[in-house]
Amino acid sequence: MEKEIQDWLNKVKSKEFDLSKEEDLSIALMNLISLEEHFYFSAMKTGNKAYLDMLNSIRTLRKTLLKKIVKNPKAEEWCISKHLLASSMRLIEVGTKELTDNEKEAEIYFKAAFELYSLFFAINLNMIEIKKLKEDKPLFARKISEIVKKIIDCCKE
């Protein structure tokens, strides 16, 4: 597994990626998706259609920004990417809520969130092909997560 990780790292490094901007943008996208959900639920709970206008405005912004990372989607990679970010964000929130009461349970949510987040980057950096996702899924997810840990550094300016 270590050799495969190193091979992927060399592939990514040869393109001289600076993913700090993309990492920040991906977190912003997660929050925009979350805002879309909140505006939807606010509209349904209150009956106020103004929330749907705000939802549409946020959705337009999210689509524009998502294009900066998901550049040439094949098949359903656009929707897959959006749902990977949304699922990751929700699992982070659940893990955070669980952290106070059950740290071990929180770690399960956090690990799952990071694997989904890593998969988002693996797809959008063309590190993998979707058809390869059928391979040994737990091992594959761990490999992807190890690579993303090494190539994404939010502290770069």
Secondary structure, 3 states (H helix, E strand, C coil): CHHHHHHHHHHHHHCCCCCHHHHHHHHHHHHHHHHHHHHHHHHHHHCCCHHHHHHHHHHHHHHHHHCCCCCCCCCCHHHHHHHHHHHHHHHHHHHHHHHCCCHHHHHHHHHHHHHHHHHHHHHHCCCCCHHHHHCCHHHHHHHHHHHHHHHCCCCCC
